[in-house]
């Protein structure tokens, strides 16, 4: 029933929006307290469903229309998370920046969460480019606890493809938004999502995507081949007519381009001292730590100065780490010193896509094992 009514709602227009949400109109799980695993990051779902109806996406048909949670409950959950010792919160929603509850918008919500005592970093995913008012951009730029990173899904650089995808913006409008963000803060980290080989994509249209990525210089990108999903608009109306070899070739070309850009972006931080929120031991060695980089540019000494914290279940010390090596997706550094200072909250140095997804982790080559420091 939910899928059938959502399909009917989209096809017949906005006058029938209410038909898409029966059986789950009020479902937000606002009173369900998640059982969280140990770590430094906690996730909070602030809304459910989606109203965008991107033609390749099945979410409106499986999760219904957008329903935002009461902000009071979200902030209370954030306070409980802080009391449990978590240092970082990620706000979740299929189109998280379209959050709205009475007179609360997403800019007001993320600011309220970032103000919770004990929470040092706040992130959010996944947003839509159409919902970035100035108030939200200013909150990201100005609040010390909101990470200076924005995931900005592109999907395609071709206006015709964007129209078929029902993305509601053009190549030019996307570029204007990127320029607006970087005008407010030039060092902000931008990542994106891209689909290669969508229905009917020509070589020239792919070239538009390639050129936009080349000129925008994202810090990282998640690049995928188009894969048809049952019950979506694209599956019902368009032909999945780009061959698999062509899709693979386009993904490979775009991946190689982005890997080079990510490597160059990461090299900008060589020999700088950066803050890292440690998440635990590195997978390859217990003598190494793993975490996300944050930064804060200071004018004195020409360096990026900060500290490192292990978060919930690690040792309560702060470290400075100097980056001495980078690859396209990770950076390596050594502990410079222990310092009795709080962790400044800025954005992370994000990693690039390795075929599918490579976690935004930073492996820290430490002179001594973290285990020794924990004692």
Number of C-alpha atoms within 10 A of each C-alpha: 12 19 19 12 19 26 19 15 18 20 11 11 9 9 9 14 16 13 19 26 24 14 10 15 17 14 17 18 13 17 9 7 9 11 6 11 8 13 18 22 22 20 17 17 19 26 27 26 24 23 18 18 20 20 21 23 20 20 19 25 23 14 20 25 26 26 22 24 21 16 23 11 13 20 19 13 18 27 18 14 22 20 13 13 18 23 23 27 23 18 22 19 23 23 21 24 27 20 24 21 14 8 6 13 17 22 21 17 22 25 17 15 24 25 19 17 12 17 23 24 26 28 23 21 17 17 20 19 20 16 14 18 13 13 13 19 17 15 19 27 20 14 17 19 26 26 25 28 22 20 21 22 20 23 20 29 24 22 18 15 22 20 15 20 20 16 21 15 14 18 17 13 13 18 15 12 16 15 14 14 22 15 11 15 16 10 15 20 21 22 19 17 16 19 22 24 28 26 22 15 18 14 11 10 18 21 16 17 23 19 14 20 21 14 10 13 19 21 26 28 29 20 24 23 19 19 15 19 14 12 17 21 22 22 17 12 11 16 12 17 11 16 10 14 10 14 18 16 14 22 21 17 12 23 22 14 15 25 22 15 21 26 20 16 21 23 17 10 20 17 15 18 24 28 28 33 28 24 22 19 19 19 11 9 12 13 17 22 25 23 23 24 23 25 24 19 13 11 9 8 7 9 15 19 20 26 27 28 24 24 21 20 13 18 14 13 17 22 24 22 27 23 22 17 17 21 16 22 23 22 25 19 24 20 19 15 12 13 13 10 13 13 19 21 26 27 27 23 29 29 27 30 22 16 13 13 13 15 14 19 22 26 26 27 23 16 12 12 15 19 14 8 11 11 6
